[in-house]
Amino acid sequence: MVAIVITIALLLSYQSSSGPRLWVRAQSSEAHDHQSIQQPLDPDAGLVPSTPSTSLPGVRDFPRTIWQTGSTDGIKEYAKQSQTWSTQNPNHTHVILTDKDANDFVQQHFPYRPSLLRFWNELRVPVLRADLLRYLVILSRGGVYSDIDTSCLMPITQWIPAQYRLSANAVVGIEYDDSSMKMFVRPISFNQWTLMAKPGHPIFERAAARVISNLEFLARQKRQTLSNLKLEMVETLEATGPGMITDVVMEVLRDQGHNVDWKTFHALKEPMLLGDVLILPINGFAGHQKHSHSGDPAFGPKLVQHHFGRTWYRKKPTPEPEQEQGPRKEVALVKEEQVEKQPVGKHEETKA
């Protein structure tokens, strides 16, 4: 419990401070090493404490941080698209995590979860690591996550209608609302290439735990190790991608007391707030597709464009992490003049 209390205090301290600050790691303890995180709502097993219906207490605003991750090649290939996030959001801090930064990030933000760290270090398949990482980033730090092959079309401050700004703690967008594509096994699907939340939201607490339990199950079923796990694309979509996140969003909404089903979101034409989760119509994050009324002006403004680069499917497995030598480098939001002294990832910070 000591580690949990310290973690909450650090999160609240970070949110209430003005300007970029270094992240101070919570102290870990092997005494709190649980063997599984398959029951994330258990206070002793949760990744980050949260109530069943909201984000961390005291976090009033969405953190003004944009998170992206990518391989060296992917970051170069989509540099123009990635730059739109800084251009459209000059008052946000834009952080791009490389593969090395991703390892540092997970080590620093979850030191009290040795079982999670062991899982992360064993998992080597790039697309699976990328999926898990986005949930861990939004869970621990909040803000906006978007794939490196996306463009921002409208400032983030305009994404949430004024009447919902005080109530929304998470934002998800519809990706699919059709029956024509066999790769989607649900009539409605939420995308996970762009996500927005305040830190500690139960959607991402549960998503991270579900990814781990799903992959552990598939590895046992296939008699493979996590480091060599081979999945078909449909299996990946179901275990860690939009299939999984869709199920989790539906579960959390029901936990919040809403009797939702697929018809609740069919032909959605304007943002819908259920509990503390804002659901965007198809054009919000997926307005450039050939199905589901995507692109039809009646289904809302286009906020993000996904270019479907599938960079993670082209990557080779991540090599085993090197043995640590000395103190671990901290992934932090740093001031411009500090970047050369603390070169962790690609940080783009623009001032108001």
C-alpha positions as CSV (number, residue, x, y, z in Angstrom):
1,M,0.0,0.0,0.0
2,V,3.0,2.3,0.6
3,A,3.9,2.1,-3.0
4,I,0.4,2.9,-4.1
5,V,0.1,5.9,-1.9
6,I,3.4,7.3,-3.1
7,T,2.3,6.8,-6.7
8,I,-0.9,8.7,-6.2
9,A,0.9,11.5,-4.5
10,L,3.4,11.7,-7.4
11,L,0.6,11.8,-10.0
12,L,-1.2,14.5,-8.2
13,S,2.0,16.5,-7.7
14,Y,2.8,16.3,-11.4
15,Q,-0.7,17.4,-12.4
16,S,-0.8,20.4,-10.1
17,S,2.7,21.7,-10.9
18,S,3.3,24.3,-13.5
19,G,5.6,23.7,-16.4
20,P,7.6,20.6,-17.3
21,R,9.0,18.6,-14.4
22,L,11.1,15.5,-14.1
23,W,9.2,12.3,-13.2
24,V,10.4,11.0,-9.8
25,R,10.1,7.3,-9.6
26,A,8.0,5.6,-7.0
27,Q,9.9,3.3,-4.7
28,S,9.3,-0.4,-5.5
29,S,9.1,-3.3,-3.1
30,E,9.3,-7.0,-3.8
31,A,6.8,-7.4,-1.0
32,H,4.1,-6.0,-3.4
33,D,5.0,-8.3,-6.3
34,H,1.8,-10.1,-7.3
35,Q,2.1,-12.9,-9.7
36,S,-0.7,-11.7,-12.0
37,I,-2.6,-8.6,-12.9
38,Q,-5.6,-10.4,-14.3
39,Q,-7.9,-8.8,-11.7
40,P,-7.1,-5.1,-12.1
41,L,-9.9,-3.8,-10.0
42,D,-8.5,-5.5,-6.9
43,P,-6.8,-2.6,-5.0
44,D,-3.8,-4.7,-4.3
45,A,-3.4,-5.8,-7.9
46,G,-4.3,-2.7,-9.9
47,L,-1.7,-1.1,-12.1
48,V,-2.7,2.4,-11.0
49,P,-5.4,2.9,-8.4
50,S,-8.7,4.2,-9.8
51,T,-12.4,4.1,-8.7
52,P,-14.8,2.0,-10.8
53,S,-16.0,5.1,-12.7
54,T,-13.5,7.9,-12.8
55,S,-9.8,8.8,-13.2
56,L,-7.5,9.6,-10.4
57,P,-9.0,12.0,-7.8
58,G,-7.9,15.6,-8.1
59,V,-7.0,15.4,-11.8
60,R,-9.4,18.0,-13.2
61,D,-8.0,18.6,-16.7
62,F,-6.7,16.4,-19.5
63,P,-2.9,16.6,-19.4
64,R,-1.7,18.6,-22.3
65,T,0.7,16.0,-23.5
66,I,0.7,14.2,-26.9
67,W,2.3,10.8,-26.9
68,Q,3.5,8.9,-29.9
69,T,5.8,5.8,-30.3
70,G,7.6,4.5,-33.2
71,S,10.6,2.7,-34.7
72,T,13.5,4.9,-36.0
73,D,12.3,4.2,-39.6
74,G,8.6,4.9,-38.7
75,I,9.4,8.2,-37.1
76,K,11.4,9.3,-40.1
77,E,8.8,8.0,-42.6
78,Y,5.9,9.9,-40.9
79,A,7.7,13.0,-39.7
80,K,5.5,15.3,-41.7
81,Q,2.3,13.7,-40.3
82,S,3.7,13.6,-36.8
83,Q,4.6,17.3,-37.0
84,T,0.9,18.2,-37.4
85,W,0.4,17.3,-33.7
86,S,2.8,20.1,-32.7
87,T,1.5,22.5,-35.3
88,Q,-2.2,22.1,-34.3
89,N,-1.5,22.1,-30.6
90,P,1.2,24.7,-29.7
91,N,0.3,24.6,-26.0
92,H,0.8,20.9,-25.7
93,T,4.0,19.0,-25.1
94,H,4.7,16.5,-27.9
95,V,6.7,13.4,-26.9
96,I,7.8,10.6,-29.3
97,L,9.1,7.5,-27.6
98,T,11.6,5.3,-29.4
99,D,12.0,1.6,-28.6
100,K,14.6,2.4,-26.0
101,D,12.6,5.1,-24.5
102,A,9.6,2.7,-24.3
103,N,11.6,0.3,-22.1
104,D,12.7,3.2,-19.8
105,F,9.2,4.5,-19.6
106,V,7.7,1.2,-18.4
107,Q,10.5,0.6,-16.0
108,Q,10.1,4.0,-14.4
109,H,6.3,4.2,-14.2
110,F,5.7,0.7,-13.0
111,P,8.5,-0.1,-10.6
112,Y,6.1,-1.5,-8.0
113,R,4.8,-4.1,-10.6
114,P,7.6,-6.6,-11.0
115,S,5.3,-9.1,-12.6
116,L,4.3,-6.5,-15.3
117,L,8.0,-5.6,-15.9
118,R,8.9,-9.3,-16.3
119,F,6.0,-9.7,-18.9
120,W,7.1,-6.5,-20.7
121,N,10.7,-7.7,-20.9
122,E,9.7,-11.1,-22.2
123,L,7.3,-9.7,-24.8
124,R,9.3,-9.1,-28.0
125,V,6.7,-8.9,-30.9
126,P,6.7,-5.2,-31.9
127,V,3.0,-4.8,-32.6
128,L,2.0,-6.4,-29.3
129,R,4.5,-4.2,-27.4
130,A,3.1,-1.2,-29.2
131,D,-0.4,-2.0,-28.2
132,L,0.4,-2.6,-24.5
133,L,2.6,0.5,-24.4
134,R,-0.2,2.9,-25.4
135,Y,-2.4,1.6,-22.7
136,L,0.3,1.9,-20.1
137,V,1.2,5.5,-21.2
138,I,-2.4,6.7,-21.0
139,L,-3.0,4.9,-17.8
140,S,0.0,6.3,-16.0
141,R,0.3,9.8,-17.6
142,G,-2.9,10.6,-19.4
143,G,-3.2,13.0,-22.3
144,V,-3.5,12.0,-26.0
145,Y,-1.9,8.9,-27.5
146,S,-1.9,8.7,-31.3
147,D,0.0,6.3,-33.7
148,I,3.0,7.8,-35.5
149,D,1.1,7.4,-38.8
150,T,-1.6,9.8,-37.9
151,S,-2.2,13.5,-38.6
152,C,-4.0,15.9,-36.3
153,L,-6.6,17.9,-38.3
154,M,-8.2,19.9,-35.5
155,P,-6.7,21.3,-32.2
156,I,-7.2,18.9,-29.3
157,T,-8.9,21.7,-27.3
158,Q,-11.8,21.6,-29.8
159,W,-12.4,17.8,-29.6
160,I,-14.7,17.8,-26.6
161,P,-18.0,19.8,-26.9
162,A,-18.2,22.6,-24.2
163,Q,-21.1,20.9,-22.4
164,Y,-19.0,17.8,-21.8
165,R,-15.6,19.3,-20.8
166,L,-16.2,19.1,-17.0
167,S,-17.6,15.5,-17.1
168,A,-15.5,13.6,-19.6
169,N,-12.5,11.6,-18.3
170,A,-11.9,9.5,-21.4
171,V,-12.5,9.9,-25.2
172,V,-12.8,7.0,-27.7
173,G,-13.9,7.0,-31.3
174,I,-15.9,4.6,-33.4
175,E,-13.8,2.8,-36.1
176,Y,-16.4,0.5,-37.5
177,D,-20.2,0.5,-37.8
178,D,-21.0,-1.9,-40.6
179,S,-21.4,-5.5,-41.5
180,S,-19.3,-5.8,-44.7
181,M,-15.9,-6.6,-43.4
182,K,-15.0,-10.0,-42.1
183,M,-12.0,-8.8,-40.1
184,F,-14.5,-7.1,-37.7
185,V,-16.4,-9.7,-35.6
186,R,-18.5,-7.0,-33.8
187,P,-21.1,-4.8,-35.5
188,I,-19.5,-1.8,-33.6
189,S,-15.8,-1.3,-33.0
190,F,-13.8,1.4,-31.2
191,N,-10.4,2.3,-32.6
192,Q,-7.2,2.4,-30.6
193,W,-4.9,4.3,-32.9
194,T,-6.0,7.5,-31.1
195,L,-6.9,7.6,-27.4
196,M,-7.5,10.3,-24.9
197,A,-7.9,10.1,-21.1
198,K,-7.0,11.5,-17.7
199,P,-4.5,9.3,-15.9
200,G,-5.8,6.3,-14.0
201,H,-8.9,5.7,-16.0
202,P,-10.3,2.2,-15.5
203,I,-10.6,1.6,-19.3
204,F,-6.8,1.6,-19.6
205,E,-6.3,-0.2,-16.3
206,R,-8.5,-3.0,-17.5
207,A,-7.1,-2.9,-21.1
208,A,-3.5,-3.4,-19.9
209,A,-4.5,-6.3,-17.7
210,R,-6.6,-7.8,-20.5
211,V,-3.7,-7.7,-22.9
212,I,-1.5,-9.6,-20.5
213,S,-4.1,-12.3,-19.7
214,N,-4.9,-12.7,-23.4
215,L,-1.3,-13.1,-24.5
216,E,-0.5,-15.4,-21.7
217,F,-3.5,-17.6,-22.7
218,L,-2.5,-17.6,-26.4
219,A,1.1,-18.4,-25.6
220,R,0.0,-21.4,-23.5
221,Q,-2.6,-22.5,-26.1
222,K,0.0,-22.3,-28.9
223,R,2.8,-23.8,-26.7
224,Q,5.0,-20.8,-27.5
225,T,6.9,-18.4,-25.4
226,L,5.9,-14.8,-25.2
227,S,9.2,-13.8,-26.8
228,N,8.4,-15.9,-29.9
229,L,4.7,-15.6,-29.9
230,K,3.3,-15.8,-33.5
231,L,-0.3,-14.5,-34.0
232,E,-2.4,-14.1,-37.1
233,M,-3.5,-10.5,-37.7
234,V,-7.1,-11.3,-36.6
235,E,-5.7,-12.8,-33.3
236,T,-3.7,-9.6,-32.7
237,L,-6.8,-7.4,-33.3
238,E,-8.8,-9.5,-30.9
239,A,-6.1,-9.9,-28.2
240,T,-4.6,-6.5,-28.0
241,G,-6.2,-4.2,-30.5
242,P,-9.7,-2.8,-31.4
243,G,-11.5,-6.1,-30.5
244,M,-10.1,-6.0,-27.0
245,I,-10.5,-2.3,-26.4
246,T,-14.1,-2.4,-27.7
247,D,-15.0,-5.1,-25.2
248,V,-13.3,-3.2,-22.4
249,V,-15.1,0.1,-23.2
250,M,-18.4,-1.7,-23.2
251,E,-17.6,-3.4,-19.8
252,V,-16.6,-0.2,-18.2
253,L,-19.7,1.6,-19.4
254,R,-21.8,-1.2,-17.9
255,D,-19.9,-1.0,-14.7
256,Q,-20.8,2.7,-14.6
257,G,-24.5,1.7,-14.7
258,H,-25.3,2.1,-18.4
259,N,-27.2,-0.6,-20.2
260,V,-25.3,-0.3,-23.5
261,D,-25.4,-2.6,-26.5
262,W,-24.4,-2.3,-30.1
263,K,-27.5,-0.4,-31.0
264,T,-26.5,2.3,-28.6
265,F,-23.8,3.5,-30.9
266,H,-25.2,2.5,-34.3
267,A,-25.3,5.5,-36.8
268,L,-24.0,7.9,-34.1
269,K,-23.8,11.4,-35.6
270,E,-22.7,13.5,-32.6
271,P,-20.6,12.9,-29.5
272,M,-22.3,10.9,-26.8
273,L,-21.3,11.1,-23.1
274,L,-22.0,8.0,-21.1
275,G,-20.8,8.2,-17.5
276,D,-17.3,9.8,-17.9
277,V,-16.6,8.3,-21.3
278,L,-17.2,10.5,-24.4
279,I,-17.9,8.4,-27.6
280,L,-17.1,10.2,-30.9
281,P,-18.9,9.4,-34.1
282,I,-17.0,7.7,-37.0
283,N,-15.5,10.9,-38.4
284,G,-13.8,11.8,-35.1
285,F,-10.8,9.5,-35.4
286,A,-11.8,7.4,-38.5
287,G,-13.1,9.7,-41.1
288,H,-11.0,8.5,-44.0
289,Q,-12.3,5.0,-44.6
290,K,-14.5,3.3,-47.2
291,H,-17.2,2.0,-44.8
292,S,-19.4,2.9,-41.9
293,H,-20.5,6.3,-43.3
294,S,-16.9,7.4,-42.9
295,G,-16.4,10.8,-44.4
296,D,-20.1,11.7,-44.5
297,P,-20.3,15.2,-43.1
298,A,-23.5,14.2,-41.2
299,F,-21.3,12.0,-38.9
300,G,-19.3,14.8,-37.3
301,P,-16.1,16.7,-38.1
302,K,-12.8,14.9,-38.8
303,L,-10.3,15.4,-36.0
304,V,-7.6,12.9,-36.9
305,Q,-6.5,11.1,-40.1
306,H,-5.0,7.6,-39.8
307,H,-2.7,6.8,-42.8
308,F,-2.7,3.0,-42.1
309,G,1.1,2.7,-42.4
310,R,1.1,-0.6,-40.3
311,T,4.6,0.2,-39.3
312,W,4.5,-2.2,-36.3
313,Y,3.7,-5.2,-38.6
314,R,6.8,-4.4,-40.6
315,K,9.2,-4.3,-37.6
316,K,11.5,-7.1,-36.6
317,P,11.2,-8.5,-33.1
318,T,12.6,-6.2,-30.4
319,P,16.0,-7.5,-29.1
320,E,16.4,-8.6,-25.5
321,P,17.0,-5.7,-23.2
322,E,20.6,-5.1,-22.1
323,Q,21.7,-5.5,-18.6
324,E,21.4,-2.2,-16.7
325,Q,24.6,-0.4,-15.9
326,G,24.3,2.2,-13.2
327,P,21.2,4.3,-12.5
328,R,18.3,4.1,-15.0
329,K,17.7,7.0,-17.3
330,E,14.5,8.8,-16.7
331,V,11.9,9.5,-19.4
332,A,10.8,13.0,-18.6
333,L,9.2,16.1,-20.1
334,V,12.1,18.5,-20.2
335,K,12.5,22.2,-21.1
336,E,14.0,22.9,-24.5
337,E,17.4,23.9,-23.1
338,Q,17.6,20.6,-21.2
339,V,17.2,18.3,-24.2
340,E,20.9,17.9,-24.9
341,K,21.7,17.1,-21.3
342,Q,18.8,14.6,-21.0
343,P,18.4,13.1,-24.5
344,V,15.5,10.7,-23.8
345,G,13.3,10.3,-26.9
346,K,12.3,13.0,-29.2
347,H,10.6,15.8,-27.3
348,E,8.9,18.7,-29.1
349,E,7.7,21.3,-26.6
350,T,6.1,24.5,-27.8
351,K,5.2,27.3,-25.4
352,A,1.9,29.2,-25.1
